[in-house]
Amino acid sequence: MSQPDELLVDVAALVESDQSNQTSLTVVTGGAVITGRLALAATRRQRVSDVLTDSARLGEFAAVFDSPAKKDGPPTHLHFHVARILQGTLGIPETGGMYRVAKDVSAWSVGDFSYSDH
């Protein structure tokens, strides 16, 4: 968030302090709409590390995500899991993915958007 939205920073800080992963959020960043649940930074790091560890080609990158995150000051990124990038009537990936959003959030709303091709 180049000009941090204080309310959005407070939402992210509350998720980090409350140890909750049930907060749904939708953001617009760089023209993309991302919708899903906020995750703790540490949880996201662990999940990415687990996925990389299981990969034959990318396993060596798992160590980058195993190191503890720096916790100086308020959150600077939003961490999503079970998230989708909305493209027309599609949510990519269908099963949800993990995203880290930094800076440039131009719009946001509490809750996730549903979509349907019906």
DSSP file (Angstrom, degrees, kcal/mol; ACC not computed):
  #  RESIDUE AA STRUCTURE BP1 BP2  ACC     N-H-->O    O-->H-N    N-H-->O    O-->H-N    TCO  KAPPA ALPHA  PHI   PSI    X-CA   Y-CA   Z-CA
    1    1 A M              0   0    0      0, 0.0   102,-0.1     0, 0.0   105,-0.0   0.000 360.0 360.0 360.0 102.1    0.0    0.0    0.0
    2    2 A S        +     0   0    0      1,-0.3   101,-0.0   100,-0.1   100,-0.0   0.900 360.0  24.6 -59.1 -44.2    1.9    3.0   -1.3
    3    3 A Q  S    S-     0   0    0      2,-0.0    -1,-0.3     0, 0.0     3,-0.0  -0.870 106.8-131.2-113.1  91.3   -0.2    5.3    0.8
    4    4 A P        -     0   0    0      0, 0.0     2,-0.8     0, 0.0     3,-0.1  -0.129   5.4-132.0 -54.4 131.6   -1.3    2.8    3.4
    5    5 A D     >  -     0   0    0      1,-0.2     4,-2.6   100,-0.1     3,-0.2  -0.759  15.9-149.6 -79.1 111.6   -5.0    2.8    4.1
    6    6 A E  H  > S+     0   0    0     -2,-0.8     4,-2.2     1,-0.2    -1,-0.2   0.851  94.2  51.8 -58.0 -37.4   -5.0    2.9    7.9
    7    7 A L  H  > S+     0   0    0      2,-0.2     4,-2.1     1,-0.2    -1,-0.2   0.910 110.6  47.4 -66.5 -41.8   -8.2    0.9    8.2
    8    8 A L  H  > S+     0   0    0     -3,-0.2     4,-2.4     2,-0.2    -2,-0.2   0.889 111.0  51.6 -66.8 -39.1   -6.9   -1.9    5.9
    9    9 A V  H  X S+     0   0    0     -4,-2.6     4,-2.6     1,-0.2    -1,-0.2   0.898 109.1  51.5 -61.8 -40.2   -3.6   -1.9    7.9
   10   10 A D  H  X S+     0   0    0     -4,-2.2     4,-2.3    -5,-0.2    -2,-0.2   0.891 108.5  50.7 -64.2 -39.5   -5.7   -2.3   11.1
   11   11 A V  H  X S+     0   0    0     -4,-2.1     4,-2.1     2,-0.2    -2,-0.2   0.941 112.6  46.2 -62.3 -47.0   -7.6   -5.2    9.6
   12   12 A A  H  X S+     0   0    0     -4,-2.4     4,-2.2     1,-0.2    -2,-0.2   0.900 112.6  50.2 -63.0 -41.0   -4.4   -6.9    8.7
   13   13 A A  H  X S+     0   0    0     -4,-2.6     4,-2.5     1,-0.2     5,-0.2   0.879 108.5  52.8 -65.5 -37.6   -2.9   -6.3   12.1
   14   14 A L  H  X S+     0   0    0     -4,-2.3     4,-2.5     2,-0.2     6,-0.2   0.907 108.7  49.4 -64.7 -41.5   -6.0   -7.7   13.8
   15   15 A V  H  X>S+     0   0    0     -4,-2.1     5,-1.1     1,-0.2     4,-1.0   0.933 113.0  47.9 -61.7 -45.0   -5.7  -10.9   11.7
   16   16 A E  H  <5S+     0   0    0     -4,-2.2    -2,-0.2     1,-0.2    -1,-0.2   0.885 118.0  39.9 -63.9 -39.1   -2.0  -11.2   12.7
   17   17 A S  H  <5S+     0   0    0     -4,-2.5    -1,-0.2     1,-0.2    -2,-0.2   0.805 115.5  49.8 -82.2 -28.9   -2.7  -10.6   16.4
   18   18 A D  H  <5S-     0   0    0     -4,-2.5    -1,-0.2    -5,-0.2    -2,-0.2   0.585  97.6-132.6 -87.1 -11.1   -5.9  -12.6   16.7
   19   19 A Q  T  <5 +     0   0    0     -4,-1.0     2,-0.4     1,-0.2    -3,-0.1   0.867  56.4 147.1  60.3  36.7   -4.5  -15.7   15.1
   20   20 A S      < +     0   0    0     -5,-1.1    -1,-0.2    -6,-0.2    -2,-0.1  -0.846  34.9 178.6-107.9 140.4   -7.6  -15.9   12.9
   21   21 A N        +     0   0    0     -2,-0.4    60,-0.1    -3,-0.1    -1,-0.1   0.049  66.0  86.8-122.1  24.6   -7.8  -17.1    9.3
   22   22 A Q        +     0   0    0     15,-0.1     2,-0.7     2,-0.1    -1,-0.1   0.364  55.1 113.0-105.5   4.6  -11.6  -16.7    8.9
   23   23 A T        -     0   0    0     15,-0.4    15,-3.4    -3,-0.1     2,-0.3  -0.689  55.0-152.9 -82.5 116.1  -11.6  -13.0    7.8
   24   24 A S  E     +A   37   0A   0     -2,-0.7    87,-2.5    13,-0.3     2,-0.3  -0.685  19.5 172.8 -89.8 142.4  -12.7  -12.7    4.2
   25   25 A L  E     -AB  36 110A   0     11,-3.1    11,-2.2    -2,-0.3     2,-0.4  -0.995  21.6-156.4-148.1 147.7  -11.5   -9.8    2.1
   26   26 A T  E     -AB  35 109A   0     83,-2.5    83,-2.3    -2,-0.3     2,-0.3  -0.998  19.8-179.2-125.8 131.1  -11.6   -8.7   -1.6
   27   27 A V  E     -AB  34 108A   0      7,-2.8     7,-2.6    -2,-0.4     2,-0.5  -0.919  23.9-143.3-128.4 154.8   -9.0   -6.3   -3.0
   28   28 A V  E     +AB  33 107A   0     79,-2.6    78,-2.4    -2,-0.3    79,-1.0  -0.985  32.1 162.8-112.7 123.3   -8.3   -4.7   -6.3
   29   29 A T  E >   -AB  32 105A   0      3,-2.4     3,-2.2    -2,-0.5    76,-0.2  -0.978  66.1  -9.3-144.9 127.4   -4.6   -4.4   -7.0
   30   30 A G  T 3  S-     0   0    0     74,-0.7     3,-0.1    -2,-0.4    75,-0.1   0.796 128.1 -56.8  57.6  28.9   -2.9   -3.7  -10.3
   31   31 A G  T 3  S+     0   0    0      1,-0.3     2,-0.3     0, 0.0    -1,-0.3   0.346 114.4 115.3  85.7  -7.6   -6.3   -4.2  -12.1
   32   32 A A  E <   -A   29   0A   0     -3,-2.2    -3,-2.4    55,-0.0     2,-0.6  -0.729  58.9-141.2 -96.3 145.7   -6.8   -7.7  -10.6
   33   33 A V  E     -AC  28  86A   0     53,-0.6    53,-2.9    -2,-0.3     2,-0.5  -0.935  20.5-174.2-104.8 120.7   -9.6   -8.6   -8.2
   34   34 A I  E     +AC  27  85A   0     -7,-2.6    -7,-2.8    -2,-0.6     2,-0.4  -0.966   3.4 180.0-117.5 129.7   -8.4  -11.1   -5.6
   35   35 A T  E     +AC  26  84A   0     49,-2.4    49,-2.8    -2,-0.5     2,-0.3  -0.989  27.5  87.3-132.3 138.3  -11.0  -12.5   -3.1
   36   36 A G  E    S-A   25   0A   0    -11,-2.2   -11,-3.1    -2,-0.4     2,-0.4  -0.982  70.7 -44.7 168.5-161.4  -10.4  -15.0   -0.3
   37   37 A R  E     -AC  24  81A   0     44,-1.9    44,-2.6    -2,-0.3   -13,-0.3  -0.809  49.3-119.9-103.0 139.9   -9.5  -15.3    3.3
   38   38 A L  E     - C   0  80A   0    -15,-3.4   -15,-0.4    -2,-0.4     2,-0.3  -0.499  32.0-162.3 -72.7 145.3   -6.7  -13.5    5.1
   39   39 A A        -     0   0    0     40,-3.5    40,-0.4    -2,-0.2     2,-0.1  -0.896  26.7 -96.4-125.9 156.0   -4.1  -15.7    6.6
   40   40 A L     >  -     0   0    0     -2,-0.3     4,-2.4     1,-0.1     5,-0.2  -0.463  34.3-124.1 -64.5 143.0   -1.4  -15.2    9.1
   41   41 A A  H  > S+     0   0    0      1,-0.2     4,-2.4     2,-0.2     5,-0.2   0.906 112.7  51.4 -57.1 -42.0    2.0  -14.4    7.5
   42   42 A A  H  > S+     0   0    0      1,-0.2     4,-2.1     2,-0.2    -1,-0.2   0.873 108.6  51.1 -65.3 -37.1    3.5  -17.3    9.4
   43   43 A T  H  > S+     0   0    0      2,-0.2     4,-2.4     1,-0.2    -1,-0.2   0.925 111.0  47.7 -65.4 -44.6    0.8  -19.7    8.2
   44   44 A R  H  X S+     0   0    0     -4,-2.4     4,-2.5     1,-0.2     5,-0.2   0.920 110.6  51.6 -63.4 -43.1    1.2  -18.7    4.6
   45   45 A R  H  X S+     0   0    0     -4,-2.4     4,-2.4    -5,-0.2    -1,-0.2   0.915 111.2  48.2 -58.8 -43.1    5.0  -19.1    4.8
   46   46 A Q  H  X S+     0   0    0     -4,-2.1     4,-2.5     2,-0.2    -1,-0.2   0.908 111.4  49.2 -65.7 -42.4    4.6  -22.6    6.3
   47   47 A R  H  X S+     0   0    0     -4,-2.4     4,-2.1     2,-0.2    -1,-0.2   0.906 112.3  47.6 -65.5 -41.1    2.2  -23.6    3.6
   48   48 A V  H  X S+     0   0    0     -4,-2.5     4,-2.6     2,-0.2     5,-0.2   0.922 111.6  51.5 -64.8 -42.6    4.4  -22.4    0.8
   49   49 A S  H  X S+     0   0    0     -4,-2.4     4,-2.7    -5,-0.2    -2,-0.2   0.911 109.0  50.9 -59.3 -42.8    7.4  -24.1    2.3
   50   50 A D  H  X S+     0   0    0     -4,-2.5     4,-1.5     2,-0.2    -1,-0.2   0.914 111.2  47.5 -61.7 -43.5    5.4  -27.4    2.5
   51   51 A V  H  < S+     0   0    0     -4,-2.1     4,-0.3     1,-0.2    -2,-0.2   0.924 114.7  46.1 -64.1 -44.0    4.4  -27.2   -1.1
   52   52 A L  H >< S+     0   0    0     -4,-2.6     3,-1.5     1,-0.2    -2,-0.2   0.884 107.2  57.6 -67.0 -38.1    8.0  -26.4   -2.2
   53   53 A T  H 3< S+     0   0    0     -4,-2.7    -1,-0.2     1,-0.3    -2,-0.2   0.869 105.8  50.9 -59.3 -36.7    9.5  -29.1    0.0
   54   54 A D  T 3< S+     0   0    0     -4,-1.5     2,-0.4    -5,-0.2    -1,-0.3   0.517  92.6  96.3 -79.4  -5.1    7.3  -31.7   -1.9
   55   55 A S    <>  -     0   0    0     -3,-1.5     4,-1.1    -4,-0.3     5,-0.1  -0.735  63.0-153.4 -92.5 130.7    8.5  -30.4   -5.3
   56   56 A A  T  4 S+     0   0    0     -2,-0.4    -1,-0.1     1,-0.2     4,-0.1   0.857  97.7  35.2 -66.5 -35.0   11.3  -32.2   -7.0
   57   57 A R  T  4 S+     0   0    0      1,-0.1    -1,-0.2     2,-0.1     3,-0.2   0.741 126.5  34.7 -93.1 -24.2   12.3  -29.1   -8.9
   58   58 A L  T >4 S+     0   0    0     -6,-0.2     3,-2.0     1,-0.1     4,-0.4   0.351  79.4 109.9-114.5   5.5   11.6  -26.3   -6.4
   59   59 A G  G >< S+     0   0    0     -4,-1.1     3,-1.6     1,-0.3     4,-0.4   0.796  70.7  64.4 -53.4 -34.9   12.5  -28.0   -3.1
   60   60 A E  G >  S+     0   0    0      1,-0.3     3,-0.5    -3,-0.2    -1,-0.3   0.727  94.7  61.1 -65.9 -20.0   15.6  -25.9   -2.5
   61   61 A F  G X> S+     0   0    0     -3,-2.0     3,-1.1     1,-0.2     4,-0.8   0.610  80.5  85.0 -80.9 -11.6   13.4  -22.8   -2.3
   62   62 A A  H X> S+     0   0    0     -3,-1.6     3,-0.9    -4,-0.4     4,-0.8   0.854  79.9  63.5 -58.8 -35.4   11.6  -24.1    0.8
   63   63 A A  H <> S+     0   0    0     -3,-0.5     4,-0.9    -4,-0.4     3,-0.5   0.816  93.0  62.5 -61.2 -31.0   14.3  -22.8    3.1
   64   64 A V  H <4 S+     0   0    0     -3,-1.1     3,-0.3     1,-0.2    -1,-0.3   0.877 108.4  42.4 -60.7 -37.0   13.6  -19.2    2.1
   65   65 A F  H << S+     0   0    0     -3,-0.9    -1,-0.2    -4,-0.8    -2,-0.2   0.564 102.8  68.6 -88.3  -9.7   10.0  -19.6    3.5
   66   66 A D  H  < S+     0   0    0     -4,-0.8    -1,-0.2    -3,-0.5    -2,-0.2   0.732  78.6  94.1 -79.6 -22.8   11.2  -21.5    6.7
   67   67 A S  S  < S-     0   0    0     -4,-0.9   -22,-0.0    -3,-0.3     2,-0.0  -0.424  89.8 -99.0 -71.5 145.7   12.9  -18.5    8.2
   68   68 A P        -     0   0    0      0, 0.0     2,-0.2     0, 0.0    -1,-0.1  -0.318  38.0-113.1 -66.0 145.6   10.8  -16.4   10.6
   69   69 A A        -     0   0    0     -4,-0.1     2,-0.3     1,-0.1   -27,-0.0  -0.488  29.5-110.4 -76.0 146.4    9.2  -13.3    9.3
   70   70 A K        -     0   0    0     -2,-0.2    -1,-0.1     1,-0.1     0, 0.0  -0.599  26.3-164.3 -75.2 137.2   10.3   -9.9   10.5
   71   71 A K        +     0   0    0     -2,-0.3     2,-0.8     4,-0.1    -1,-0.1  -0.286  32.6 142.4-120.9  47.8    7.7   -8.3   12.7
   72   72 A D        -     0   0    0      2,-0.1    -2,-0.1     0, 0.0     0, 0.0  -0.800  67.6 -28.6 -90.6 112.7    8.8   -4.7   12.9
   73   73 A G  S    S-     0   0    0     -2,-0.8     3,-0.1     2,-0.0     0, 0.0  -0.222 105.1 -20.4  81.9-171.3    5.8   -2.4   12.8
   74   74 A P  S    S-     0   0    0      0, 0.0    -2,-0.1     0, 0.0   -64,-0.1  -0.246  84.9 -77.4 -71.5 161.5    2.4   -2.8   11.2
   75   75 A P        -     0   0    0      0, 0.0   -62,-0.1     0, 0.0   -63,-0.1  -0.261  36.2-171.0 -58.6 143.2    1.8   -5.4    8.4
   76   76 A T        +     0   0    0     -3,-0.1    27,-0.8     1,-0.1     2,-0.3   0.466  68.3  44.0-111.1  -8.1    3.0   -4.3    5.0
   77   77 A H  E    S- D   0 102A   0     25,-0.2     2,-0.5   -68,-0.1    25,-0.2  -0.943  70.9-132.1-135.6 154.7    1.4   -7.2    3.0
   78   78 A L  E     - D   0 101A   0     23,-2.8    23,-3.1    -2,-0.3     2,-0.5  -0.923  21.6-154.1-103.7 134.7   -1.9   -9.0    2.9
   79   79 A H  E     - D   0 100A   0     -2,-0.5   -40,-3.5   -40,-0.4     2,-0.3  -0.948  13.4-170.6-114.8 122.3   -1.6  -12.8    2.9
   80   80 A F  E     +CD  38  99A   0     19,-3.3    19,-1.4    -2,-0.5     2,-0.3  -0.827  10.7 179.3-111.3 147.0   -4.5  -14.7    1.4
   81   81 A H  E    S+C   37   0A   0    -44,-2.6   -44,-1.9    -2,-0.3    17,-0.2  -0.945  73.7  27.0-136.4 164.1   -5.3  -18.4    1.3
   82   82 A V  E    S+     0   0A   0     -2,-0.3     2,-0.3     1,-0.2    -1,-0.2   0.916  97.3 149.4  48.9  45.2   -8.3  -20.1   -0.3
   83   83 A A  E     - D   0  97A   0     14,-2.2    14,-2.6   -47,-0.2     2,-0.4  -0.741  34.6-161.8-112.6 155.0   -8.2  -17.1   -2.7
   84   84 A R  E     -C   35   0A   0    -49,-2.8   -49,-2.4    -2,-0.3     2,-0.6  -0.978  20.2-132.0-134.3 147.1   -9.0  -16.6   -6.3
   85   85 A I  E     -CD  34  92A   0      7,-2.9     7,-2.5    -2,-0.4     2,-0.5  -0.893  33.6-134.2 -92.0 123.4   -8.2  -14.0   -8.9
   86   86 A L  E     +CD  33  91A   0    -53,-2.9   -53,-0.6    -2,-0.6     2,-0.4  -0.691  29.8 172.8 -86.3 128.0  -11.6  -13.1  -10.5
   87   87 A Q  E >   - D   0  90A   0      3,-2.8     3,-2.4    -2,-0.5     2,-0.3  -0.905  64.2 -56.2-134.5 102.1  -11.5  -13.0  -14.3
   88   88 A G  T 3  S-     0   0    0     -2,-0.4     0, 0.0     1,-0.3     0, 0.0  -0.484 121.2 -19.5  62.2-123.2  -14.9  -12.6  -15.8
   89   89 A T  T 3  S+     0   0    0     -2,-0.3     2,-0.3    -3,-0.1    -1,-0.3   0.340 123.1  91.6 -96.6   6.4  -17.1  -15.4  -14.5
   90   90 A L  E <   -D   87   0A   0     -3,-2.4    -3,-2.8    27,-0.1     2,-0.5  -0.761  60.0-152.6-104.8 147.8  -14.1  -17.5  -13.5
   91   91 A G  E     -D   86   0A   0     -2,-0.3    -5,-0.2    -5,-0.2     5,-0.1  -0.986  31.8-120.3-113.0 124.2  -12.1  -17.7  -10.3
   92   92 A I  E    S+D   85   0A   0     -7,-2.5    -7,-2.9    -2,-0.5     5,-0.2  -0.933  94.9  21.3-114.7 127.1   -8.5  -18.8  -10.8
   93   93 A P  E >  S-     0   0A   0      0, 0.0     3,-1.3     0, 0.0    -1,-0.1   0.710  81.5-145.9 -76.7 159.5   -7.6  -21.3   -9.5
   94   94 A E  E 3  S+     0   0A   0      1,-0.3    -2,-0.1    -2,-0.1     3,-0.1   0.848  99.4  47.0 -59.2 -35.8  -10.9  -23.0   -8.9
   95   95 A T  E 3  S-     0   0A   0      1,-0.2    -1,-0.3   -12,-0.0    -3,-0.1   0.540 118.9-108.2 -85.0  -6.6   -9.8  -24.6   -5.7
   96   96 A G  E <   -     0   0A   0     -3,-1.3     2,-0.2    -5,-0.1   -12,-0.2   0.104  34.8-146.4  91.3 150.7   -8.2  -21.4   -4.4
   97   97 A G  E     -D   83   0A   0    -14,-2.6   -14,-2.2    -5,-0.2     2,-0.5  -0.737  20.4 -92.4-139.2-173.6   -4.6  -20.4   -4.0
   98   98 A M  E     +     0   0A   0     -2,-0.2     2,-0.4   -17,-0.2   -17,-0.2  -0.930  41.2 176.2-111.5 129.8   -2.2  -18.5   -1.8
   99   99 A Y  E     -D   80   0A   0    -19,-1.4   -19,-3.3    -2,-0.5     2,-0.5  -0.974  22.4-152.9-134.1 147.0   -1.3  -14.9   -2.6
  100  100 A R  E     -D   79   0A   0     -2,-0.4     2,-0.5   -21,-0.2   -21,-0.2  -0.988  17.5-162.5-117.8 120.7    0.7  -12.2   -1.0
  101  101 A V  E     -D   78   0A   0    -23,-3.1   -23,-2.8    -2,-0.5     2,-0.4  -0.909   8.6-176.7-110.7 124.1   -0.4   -8.7   -1.9
  102  102 A A  E     -D   77   0A   0     -2,-0.5   -25,-0.2   -25,-0.2  -100,-0.1  -0.951  45.1 -30.9-120.8 139.7    1.9   -5.7   -1.4
  103  103 A K  S    S+     0   0    0    -27,-0.8     3,-0.1    -2,-0.4   -25,-0.1   0.296 100.8  66.6  54.0 177.0    1.2   -2.1   -1.9
  104  104 A D        +     0   0    0      1,-0.2     2,-0.8   -75,-0.1   -74,-0.7   0.721  51.8 162.3  46.3  40.0   -1.1   -0.5   -4.4
  105  105 A V  E     -B   29   0A   0    -76,-0.2   -76,-0.2     1,-0.2    -1,-0.2  -0.813  11.2-180.0 -83.9 113.4   -4.4   -1.8   -3.1
  106  106 A S  E     +     0   0A   0    -78,-2.4     2,-0.3    -2,-0.8    -1,-0.2   0.692  63.2   5.4 -92.8 -18.9   -6.8    0.6   -4.9
  107  107 A A  E     +B   28   0A   0    -79,-1.0   -79,-2.6     2,-0.0     2,-0.3  -0.978  65.0 176.2-158.0 151.7  -10.1   -0.7   -3.5
  108  108 A W  E     -B   27   0A   0     -2,-0.3     2,-0.3   -81,-0.2   -81,-0.2  -0.992   8.8-169.7-156.6 160.1  -11.1   -3.3   -0.9
  109  109 A S  E     -B   26   0A   0    -83,-2.3   -83,-2.5    -2,-0.3     2,-0.3  -0.988  31.5-112.2-150.5 141.4  -14.2   -4.8    0.8
  110  110 A V  E    S+B   25   0A   0     -2,-0.3   -85,-0.3   -85,-0.2     2,-0.1  -0.583  86.7  39.8 -71.4 137.1  -14.7   -7.1    3.7
  111  111 A G  S    S-     0   0    0    -87,-2.5     2,-0.4    -2,-0.3   -75,-0.2  -0.220  87.2 -91.8 105.9 161.6  -16.1  -10.4    2.5
  112  112 A D        -     0   0    0    -77,-0.1     2,-0.4    -2,-0.1   -86,-0.1  -0.864  31.6-122.6-112.4 149.1  -15.4  -12.4   -0.6
  113  113 A F        -     0   0    0     -2,-0.4     2,-0.3   -88,-0.1   -78,-0.1  -0.690  21.6-149.2 -86.9 135.8  -17.2  -12.3   -3.9
  114  114 A S        -     0   0    0     -2,-0.4     2,-0.3     2,-0.0    -1,-0.0  -0.662  14.4-169.2 -97.5 163.5  -18.8  -15.3   -5.2
  115  115 A Y        -     0   0    0     -2,-0.3     2,-0.3   -26,-0.0   -26,-0.1  -0.963   6.0-171.0-148.5 158.9  -19.1  -16.0   -8.9
  116  116 A S        -     0   0    0     -2,-0.3   -26,-0.0   -26,-0.1    -2,-0.0  -0.993  26.9-147.5-154.2 148.7  -20.9  -18.5  -11.1
  117  117 A D              0   0    0     -2,-0.3   -27,-0.1     1,-0.2   -28,-0.1   0.249 360.0 360.0 -99.3  11.3  -21.0  -19.5  -14.7
  118  118 A H              0   0    0      0, 0.0    -1,-0.2     0, 0.0     0, 0.0   0.402 360.0 360.0 -98.3 360.0  -24.7  -20.3  -14.4
